[in-house]
Amino acid sequence: MKTINYFIYILFLLIFNTTFGQNSYIDEWFSTYCEYCKANTKTQQKVNVTASAWHNAHVSFAKKDYKEAKRYVLNDRETNDTLKLLLEKHILVQLEVENEAKNYFLSISNTPNKSLKQFVYKSLGKLYFDQQKYDSTISYYDKAIAIPITQTHYFKTEIFESEAFIYLSKRNYKASDSLSQKVLQLYKKNNDSLQIARTYSNLGNLYFEQYKDNIAKKYFDSAYNFSKPLKDLELKSQITYNMYLTSEVFKEHKKAINYLKEYTILKDSLQKQNTIWQVAKEKETFSIAQKQAEVDIQTEQRNTFIAISIAILLVLLIVFIFYRKLARQHKVINQLNAKLNETNAVKNQLFTIIAHDLRSPVAQLKQTFQLRKVAENTTISSDKNVYKIIDSLSLLLDNLLNWALSQSDLLSVQKDWFPLWPILSQIEQQYGALIAEKNIEFHIKVPKSVLIFGDMEIFKIIIRNCLDNAIKFTPKGGKIVISGEIENESFTVFITDSGIGIPEKVLKSIFEIKSNKTQKDTSGRKSSGLGLMLTKSMIELNGGSIQIKSNPAGGTIVNISLPYKNVA
Amino acid sequence: MDKINILIFEDNLEEIEILKQALSDNYNICGIATNYDDGVKTFNENLPDIAILDIFIDQARDGIRFADYINHHHPIPILFLTNSKDKISFIAAKKQKPYSYLLKPVNPFEIRFAIELAIEKYVDQIGQLTTKDEATLQIDNTLLIKKGNVLVKVAIDDIYYVESDDKYCYIYTNDARFLVQKSLKSFSETLPQNFVSIHRKYVVNTNQILSVHTNDYTVILKNNKDIPVSQRHRKVLLELFTIIK
């Protein structure tokens, strides 16, 4: 029997705890300070009004969403600090950080505000109750009740029920009974069948504990009757189980079996309900997850779309900027090009004019003197000097012009076959006077039948320059020979002189213009090297090659190689 | 035997004077034109053997234009005369391929060479005149013969006979004799059919035969020169005889 009672006692405890876990009184109290709740009929829904942070805070608290509640409290700018602190501390209580809350409650328990004082005492009592410090609970609850202001239904029922439980555990059955009766009256006044049924059940337990089985049975019956229309399966199953136990005690086995059956059915239903509820919950979780996944995908797609759009826009922007920059550069380049073309045209025109107009008078001068020489057969020495000066002026001018023309790609190169020997003998004739004056022994040892491929005038310039150099650097009474040799498909012209030769050092860089490598000729005049540099570039234009070597017998050998064939 | 006829197209009087002096000894200047229309007229009246054209006449490239006219009406060798070798001067001349040019200043030695080269190029036998002291070049019915510094032209029909002298041969006209650096065999190959070989050493122009003597086997030409007929060629002589008859 004792074991059974103990079992019931545990059941009883379970009921108590679930009832008080709801915080009805605390929720109610916080809502009394809510402007939104006062203006509207009490709503348990959060509202989307920025001003009603406090409302959302206490609603979230009532719904046990403590994180949200805390957030709303922190965002609240209107409610006074004490209220906010109280709510915060109650959140702490719910999160089982009780000491800090307790300290705060104690610190403000001396407040002259009676409503606040009542709330704090009640909160402290509840705290101690949860910690099973029942003496402190009773003391604070008594203090709370002693405050002479209105006491709400929740306030009273919660305190009385807690005290009834405490007195029961202390086996002060009389006090417990009187408090339970008070609670019963209050619930009856409120027509709360569920609580009435529960209180009857509690009373039944109270008398069952005292072995007053008849009174207990009476209360259990009342509880059973009140529980019948209810839907709270758990309560119903407990009450039915109590009915089964009492029937057993009274040896009413048939009834007991029926109650047990009913209890089993209720228990099954409860389990079923729980299962259904759990399944529904899982379904919901699943569908939420699915929906979340869908939303995630959509969000992802949207994000991807946005990202791509931004990227495209950015690329377009960059392209546009670059295009504008490029267009601007292009414009500048075009302007510069136009300017350059203009300048180039002017330059070409200038060269053409110089080539014509500068060359003409010198050419005419030369022609005039030639004709005079032929006509008058003049042998006056001053005239000889004039020829020499005109010849060297003409060569220098031609060199300069050809160099300038070739450098600006304006030199006309017209390649064809031409006879070598007549060209050489023409040049010999031109330099005849100079050669004779220096008493130089001069020979052309080239087969007459050789034809050379290239531009004839350019070739003349090459030979003229080479011969001019050879004469310059060959002392009086020296020897100059122009000879030739067939090498594969090219013909090499050798211009060999017995002159002063060229130092090895100078030979290395002989085709470059450098002021420091000027060499003095036999008459002490300086040579710039323009002729040689020109010779080199002219040879290249003609598709041949040139080499300058020291003659082992003294002097210099110039080799010029060009394509050749024999005249038919 | 005539000198080569040259047409000069040049507007600068001093240049004309220089050219005249350089050419007049060895060539016959058949006309001097100073503008395009004048040039065309002179060309058609005189039909020169060669034309020396200044590229720029009155700042325009009328020399090129005139060359174009010549090439389309009565092609002859053309020698352009120019002051410089810049491309701008030669761009238009390139159309007149093949062409020769002479860069000023001119001297008699160079101009003779340039004329010979122009003729050689014209018949595409570069080197035939310029590389030899005695040479001959056939243009249509005319034979150009180089004799030292002089270039003369002989109508092929005016040749009486050609005499072989080892690797050379002599060309005889009514009043002159020319040495040619060619064997009789290779030279007679280019001659027309009325030139007949009657001896190892002689080729005669049948048009210039006065009489044929079969008794002593000689041929008398119109200039009373008698040429022997060798035994091997007597058959040919008989054929000739029938032709003349």
Interface residues (C-beta under 8 A of the other chain):
Chain A: N348 F351 T352 A355 H356 R359 S360 V362 A363 Q364 K366 Q367 T368 Q370 L371 V374 A375 S394 L401 N402 L405 D409 L410 L411 S412 Q414 D416 W417 F418 P419 W421 P422 Q426 Q429 K448 S449 L451 E457 I458 V567 A568
Chain B: E14 E15 I18 Q21 A22 F56 N83 S84 K85 D86 K87 I88 S89 F90 K94 P98 Y101 L103 K104 P105 V106 N107 P108 F109 E110 F113 L117 K121 Q125 I126 G127 Q128 T130 T131 K132
